C-alpha cells in the first residue's frame, strides 16, 4: 500500500473516530542519468550479492568482477541491427548487444499523448543497467554478457521483424553468444500472442573456451517507466515485491515517509518464486520455472525513482540442460496475474491482508456490472448505492441508539451533578441507568465501525483498479484514475470541482447533523471544529486523488444526507418539554429528606449519610 493511501487511511480513521466520539456525546519530472554506457563489458562491476547468513562466506562466491570477460566472449560492435517482435499484446526490441530488451510497449494501453505505454525507460536511469542482462561466475572471474555479441540462430525473418498474430502458436527466437575458443551461451525467447509472459531459456553450449560456471545471475535493472500524467501519484505506487520461501516481501521505492530515504538493497535467500517491479498500473516480474535456492535482490534509489531486480543462483549450472524463466511484462490486473499461477496477484494493492478478501469481491462486482453497463462512472454510482443500502439497517440502528442517548442527557446531567465528588459511584449509577432503559452507550458507533472495512476495501479497489485508467465518465471527468481538472488557475494551479463538491456535501451533512439540540460551551466549540475541520481535511486529502475515488465519496456523502433526512422523519427529536419532564422526574426523586445530597444538601457526605439515598433498583455498596 503506497504512502498516500496509508496517510489517507490514518487521517480518515482519526477524523471519523473524533466524529463518532463527538456525535455520541453531542449529536448523532524524473531526473535522468547519462546515456547508456558504451564501456567494455568488465568496466561496470556489478554490486556484490550479500552472502546468505546460513552459508559459509568462504564457500559462497561473490559476483565481483575479478577479470575482464572480453577474453572469453566476443564484444558487440554496436552496429548490429535490433530485432523487433510484435504480438497483439505487446511489441519489443531485442538488442544483439547483450541479448537484452531495449524497448517494450503494450499495445492495449496508451499514454495521455496517445502513444503506447512503454515499460522500459527511454533514457536509462543509471549506467550499466539492463533488461534481462546475464552474468556467469567462474572460479576466478565474472563473465558479464551485457555487451557480448549475440548472433541470430533462428526465428527471425529476413526483415528483422517477428510478427505473431492472434490465435497463432507461440514462436521461438534463439540468440547465441559464442566464446572465442569454443562453446557459447544461448538465449531462447518463446513469444505467446495470448499472454503477457515471455519464456526465457538459458542454455550453455559446452566448449573449450567456456569455463565451468559455478554461479549465474539474471537481472532487470532498467527500472520502470512512469506512465501516468500525475507522476507524483504514480511514483508513490512504485514498489518491489518478491515471493521467497513462500513469504511475500515488499520494498517501497518512493522515498520519504513510508518508502525510506536513500538507496536500499535487500537480499533474500531461499527458494525464489518470483520478483517484481510495479508502478501504479504496470509491472515486470522475473519468475523462475523451477524453484531453487538462490539470492533475490530488490534494489531501489528514490532520488531518480529507480528500481532493480536480480536473481542469483549460487549452485553450479549443471544437472539440467537449460535454466528457464518467465518474464511477465504487462498490466497490474488481478484477473490476468492470477493466470500466471504463481501468486503474482499479490502485487495488486488491495489493502491490508484482512481487507483484501473484501476488495476482491468489490473488484469482481465492478467487473460484473461493467459487462452490462460499459461506464465505470455509472458502476461507481451503483456500487455506492448498493453499499449504502447494505448498511441501511446498521445506520438506522446507530441513529436510534444516539437518539436514545440524547433522551437520557437530562438524567445523565443530573447524575453527574449529584455525584460530582464520587466518580466511581457516578459511573455505577450511569451503568445502572443504561441497563434500566435498555441503552447501549456504544450502540451509536459500533455499526459504523463494522462498515469501516467495507469502506477501506472500496477505497483500495477503486484506487488499484487499472480498469479505471483513462475511463471516462461524463462532462469534464474524462479519466476516473486521475484527478479531475475543470481548468487551471493563474500560476498553473489546477481547479478540481469534484473535491470541492465533496467538501460542500460534507459541510451540508455536518450542518444538518442528526437534528439534535445544539450544544453549548466547550461542546459547541468542539462541534464547530468538527463541522468545518473534517470537510477541509478531506478536501486536502482527496484533492490530488483519482476522480473515481472522489466521485464515490461524493455520492456516498449525498446518500448519507438523504438517509439522514429519512431517519430524522422516523425518529423525531424529543421536545424540550419532554426532556425537562425527565429531568424534573429525576429531581423529584432526590427532593426527599433521605435523598442523595447534592451540592446544597449536606456538606458532609459520609458513608452513613448516603446509605439510605439509593434509588430504586440500585445496589448497596
N, C-alpha and C positions, 0 to 999 in steps of 0.2 A: 504494500500500500504506500503511495507516494506521500511526501511530507505535507503537501497542500491538503490532501484528504485527511491525514491524521490531525492536522491543526483544526480543520473544519469540524471533524467529529468531536474533538476535545471542546472547542468553543460551543458547539451546538449542545453537547451534553451538559456543560456548565450552565449555559443560559437557560436551557429547559429545566434543569434542576432548580435554579433560583426561581424560575417562573412557577414551577409546581409548588415550591415552598410558600411563595407569597400568595399564590392563588388559594392554597389550602388555608392560609391564615386570614386573608382579607377578601378574597374573591375567587369565584370558580375559574542576437547575432553571434554566432560561434567564432572564436578565434581559430585561425588556421596555422599549421606549421609550414615549413618549407616544402617544396615539391618533392615528389618521390625520389628517394636516394638512388644514385647510379653507382654506388661504391661496389667494390669487389664483394664476393659472397661472404668472405670471412671478416669483413671490416665492420660489420654490425653485430657484435656479440649479443646473444640473447640473454635475458636475465636468468640467473641461476634458479633452478627449481628447488624449493626448500625440501630437505630430507624428511621423509615421514618419521615421526617420533618412534615408531615401533621397529625401525630398521637401523642397522649399524651404519653410521655415516661412512665408515671405511669401505663398505660393500656397496654403497649407493653412488654410482657415477653421476656427476653433475652434467649440465648442458653447457657449461662454459666452453667457449671455443679455445682450443689449445693450438690448433694448426689450421692453416688455410685449406679449404675444401677444393680450391681450384685445381689442385694437382690430381684430384680424383675424377671430377665431372667437368665436362665442357661448359664454359660460361656462355650465356646468351649474349648476342651482339646488340640486341635492342632493335634490330631491323626486321625480325621475324613477324609476319602478319598475324594478327589476332584471329581467334576462331570465334564465330558467333553462333549461338544456339537460340532457336525460337520455338516456344510452345504456346498453347493458348493461355497459359497462366503466367508465364514469365519469359523474359529474354535476357541473355547474359553474354558476356565476352570473356573468353579464356585467353590468357597470355601464355605464349610459349616461353616467355622469360620467367621460369619458375613453375610453370604449370598451375598458376593461381588465377582466381577470378579478379577481374579489374572493373567489372560493372555487372549489376544485376537489377533489373527493373521488373515491376509487377504490372502485368497487362490490364488487370481489372481495377486498378486503383490509380487515382490521379491526384496531382498536386493542385493547389489553388490556381497556378498558372496554366493548368491544362496538360502539362507534361506528365508522363508516367512516374509513379513513385519509384525512386531508386534507393536501394538499401546500403550500397557502398558509397561512402563519401567521394565526391568528385575530386577533391584535393585531400590527400592523406592527412590524418590528424597528427601523425607522428612519423618520423623517418624510420625506415626498416620494417614497416607494417606489411601484413599480407593477409589475404583471404584464402585459406587452405594451404598456407606455407608448411613445408615439411623439413624436419631436421633428423639426421641419423647420428647416433652416438656410437663411436667405435671405442676400442681400448684406449686410444691416445688422442682422439680428436673428435670434433663435432663437424659433420658434413651438412652444411646449410644449403639446401636446394632451392632457396627462394629466388635465386638468379641463375640457376642451372638451365642449360638449353634443353628444352623438351621438343622432340620431333613427333610429328603426327604418324601414328601407326595405322590407324583405321578409323572409320566412322565419319570422316569429314569430306564432303563433296569438293569438287574442284573449285567451286565458287567460294569456299571457305565458310559457308553458312549451312548449318544443320537445322532443317525445319522439320518439326514433328506436329502433325495435325491432330485435331481432336479425334479420339477413337482409335488412333494408331497404336501399335505396340511400342513399348519402350525401346529406345535406341542407345547403342553403346558407342562411346568415343574413347580412344586409347591414345595416351601420350607416353613417350619414352625418353628418359634422360640417360644417355649412355655414359658409362665410365670409360676413361681413356684407355685403360689396359684390359678391358673386358668386363662384362657384367653391366647391369643397368637397373634403374628403378622405373617402374611403370605406374602410371595413374590411369585407372579406368573410371570413366564417368558414365552412369546409366541415367538417362533422362526419361521420365514418365510424364506424358502430357496431361495425366489426370490428377497429379498430386504436386504439392509444393516441395516434396522431398527429392533430393538428388543423391543417388547412391554413389559412393566413392570407394573404390577398391585400390589398395596399395599393394604392389607386388614387387618382390626382389627377384631379379634375374641373376643367378649365380655367375661369377666370373672372376678371373684372377685379379682384376683391378678393383674389385669391390670387397673391402674387408668385412669381417663379421660385424653385424650390427647388434649391439648389446642393449640399445635403448633408442627409442624414437619418439618424436612429438609432432602433433598436428595442431595448428593454431588458426585462430581468427583474431587478428589484431588490427584489422582495418576500422574497428568501431562500427557505428551505425549512424546513418544519416537522419537528421531531423526532417520530418515530412510535413509538419503542421505549420499553419500561419502563426499560431500562438506558440512560438518556440519555447518560451518560458514554461508553459504548461507541459509541453512535450518533454523537455529536459527533466522536469520534476518526476516524470514517469520512467526515466531511464533506469534500468535495473539489470543486474546479473543474477542468474539463478542456476542452481545445479542440483542434481539428484545423485548423491554419493552415499553408498551404504544404506540405501532406502530412506535417506533423510534429505529433505529439501532445505537448501541453504540459500539465503538471499543476501545480496550486497547492493546497497544503493549507490548510484553513480551521479547524483545531482549535486552533492556537496551541501554544505550549510547545516541546517537544523537536524535533520534525520539522516542525511546522506554522508555525513562526516566531512572532514576538512583534509585537503591534500590527497596525494596519490595513495591508493590502497591496493595491496596484493595479498590475496587469500589463497592458501594452498590446502587442498583437502585430499587425503589419501584413503584409498579403499576401492571398492568396486564402483566404477563410474557408469551411471546410466545415461546421463546427458548433461550438457552445459548449454546455457542460452544467454543471449543478449536481447533485450527488448526496449523499444521505445513505447510510446503510448499505445500504438496500434499495430506495430510490426515487430518481427523478431527473426533472429537467426539462431540455430541450435546445432551443436555437434552431438551426434548420437552414435556411440559405438554399437556395432551389430551384436557383438558378444561382450557381455560384462566381464571385465577382468581387472585385476588390481592395477592401480596406477595413481598418478597425481593429477588432480584437476585444479587448474589455476583460474581465478577470477581477478582481473586487474582493472583498475579504474583511475581516472585522473579528472576531477571535476573542473580543473582550470580550463580545459578545452573539450569537455564533455566526451572524453574518450573512454572506451571500454574494450577489453580484450579477453580472449579465452585461449586456453591451451590445455591439451590432453597429452600427458607424458606417461609412457609405459616403461617401467624400469626392468622389463623382462626381455631376454634375447628374442629377436624376431625369428622364431623357429617353431615348429610344431604345426603351423598352418601355412598353406601356400600364400594366402593373402590376408591382409588386415582390412576389414570392411567397416565403413562408417556411412551414416546418412547425414546429409546437410539439409535441415529444414530452413527455408527462407520464404516467409510469407506473412500473412496477417495473424494478429493475435485474436483468433476466432475460436471460441471454445469448441464448437462442433468439429471444426477442421483439425484442431490439435488433438482431440480425443481419438481421431482416426490413426494417429501415429502409434497408439497403443503402448506408450512408454511412460504415461503420466505427465506428458509435456503440458497438458492443460493447466498444470499448477502455476504456470506463469501468468495466467489471466488474473487480473486484480479484481477479485470478487469479495474483498473484505477479509476480516479475521476468519480463522478456521471455523468458529461457531456460527458465523454469518454466511459462509459460502454455500451451504445447502439451500438456504432461503434464496440467495442471489441466483443460484442456478435455476430455481423454479421461476423466478421473475424473468430471467432471460428467455427461458423456454416459452413462457406465456406471451412475452412480447413478440417472439418469432412466430408463434402460432397465430396471433392476431394479425400480424403483418401479411400473412398468407391471404387474408380476406380483405384487409384494409391497408393498401400499399402506401401509407403515410405514417411515419413514426411519430409525428407530432400528434396525430389523432390517436395513435396507440398509447402514447403517454397520457393523454386525456382519459382514455378508457381505463388504464391501469390506476390512475389517480382516483377515479370514481369507484372502481371495484375495491381498492384498499380502504376507502372511506366507508363504503357500505359494509365491508367485512368487519370493521371495528365499531360500527354504529352502536351496537348494544353495550360495548365496553365504555364508549364515550358517554353514553347516556347514564350508565351506572356511575361513572366518575362525577358527572354533574350532579346527580341525585345525592351522592354522598356529600359533595361540597355544600349543597343546599341544606341538608340536614345539619351539617356542622354550623352553618350560618344561623339556623334556627336556635341552636344552643348557645350562641355567642353571649346573649344576656346572662344566661345561667352561669356560663364559664367565667364571665367577668365578675359576677358576684362571688363565686367561689374563690377566685384569685384575690379578691378584696378581703374576704373573711380570713383566709389562711395565708396572707402575705408574709407572715413571720414563721410559717411552718411549711416549707416547700414539700416535704415528704407527705404530710397529710393532705396538702392541696392536690398532689398528683394522685393519691389514692382516691380522693373524692371525685376527681375527674374521670378516672378509670371506672369507678362505680357508676358515674353518670352515663358514660358511654354504654356500659353494659345494660343499664335500665332502659335506655332509649334505643338500644339496638344499633348503635352507630359505630362504624369503624373509622378511626381518625386517618388511616392510610387508604381508605377506600377511594379517595379522590385521585390519588397519584398512581396507585398500583396498576390500574388498567392502562394508563398512559405508559408506564414502564414496560408493560408487556408489548406495546406497539413499537417500542424503540428498535428492536431487532429488524422488524419489517421495514422501518424507515431506513436504517443503515443498509439493508440489503437492496432496497430500491435505489438508494444513493450510489452504492457500489456498482450495481448492474447498469445504471444509466451512464455512469462515468466511464466504465470499461468497455461498453458495447461498441465494437467497430461498425456495427450497422448504422449507428447514428452519424458516422463520419460523412460529411458532405450531404447529409439527408436534409432536404428542405421541409419546411412546414407550411408557412403562408406569409404573405406580405414580405417584410424585411428579414424574416427568420429563414435564411437560406442554408444554414448549416447547424444542425442541432448539437454537433460535437464541438462547436466553437462558440465563444461569447457572441451574443447578438450585437450588431452595430447599426444604429439608426443613421448617425452622421458623426463627424469629428468636430470638436470644438476648436477654436483658435489655439494654436500650440500643439495640435495633434491629439488632444485628449479625447478618447472615444466616449460618445454618449450612448449608453446602453439603456434602453427603455424597460426591458423585462425586469431587471433587478429593482428599478425604481417602482414599477407597478407592484412587485412583490412586497417591497417595503411599505407602500401605501396600504396594501391589503392587510399587512400585519398590524399597522397602526390602527386601522379600522377595527380589526379583531380585538386589539388591546383596549381601545376606547369603549367598544361595546361591552367587553368583559362578559360577565355572567349575569348581569342585571342586579348585582348585589349593591347594597348601600355603600357609598364611598367611605373610605377610611379617613381618619383624622390624625393629626400629629405626625410622629415619625412614620407611622404606617402609610400615610398619604404620600410622604416623600419617597418612600420605597416603591409604592405603586407607580408614581410618576417616573421614577428612574427606569423601572422595568417596562413601562409603557413605551418609552422612547428609546431606551438603550438597546433593547433586543432588535427592533427593526433596523436601527442604524448599523449594529454589528453584523446583522445578516446581510444587509446591502453590501457592506465592506467585504464579507466572506465570498458572496456569490457574484460580485461584480465582474470578476475575471473568469468565472466558471462557465462550462458549456451551457448553451441556452436550453438544451434539453433538460438539464437539472433544474435550472431556474424556472422553466415552464412547469415542471412537476410541482415544485414548491409553491409557485403562484396559484396553480389550480387547487392544490391541497389546502392552501390558506383560505381561498374563496369558498371552497366547500365547507371548511370548518366554520366560517362565518355563517353560512346558510344553515348548517347544522345547529349552531348556537341559537339562531333565531327560532328554529323549530322547537328546540328543547326549552327555550325560555317561555314559549307559549304553553308548554305542557306542565312545567314546574314554575308556577308564579312565585315571585319574590314575596316573602312574608311581609305583611303590613307592619308599619311602625307600632300600631295599636296592639297587634298580636305579640310583637316582641316585648313591648312594655308590660303586657299582661303576664308573660312568662317570668320576667324579672320581678314583677310585683309579687307573683306567687312565691318565688324563692325568698323574697324579702320578708313576706309574712311568716314564713316558716322559721325565720330567725328572730322574730319580734317577741317571742315568749320570754318569760323570765329565765327559763333554763336553756335558752337558745345559745348557740355558739357565739361568744362575744366577738364583736368586730372591733374596729378601731376605737369606738366610742363607748362600749360597754365592757368594762373590766380591763384595767390597765395591767393587772397581774393575771396571767393565764396559765395557772399551774395545771398539772395533770388532773387533779381532783376537780378543778373548776370546769374542765372540758369534758369530763367523763359522761355527764348526762346530756350533752348537747348534740349527740349524734342524730342525724336524720334517719327516717325510716329506711330500713334496708341496708344501713351501713354496719360495718363490723367493728366490734370493740378492738382496741389496740392491745 
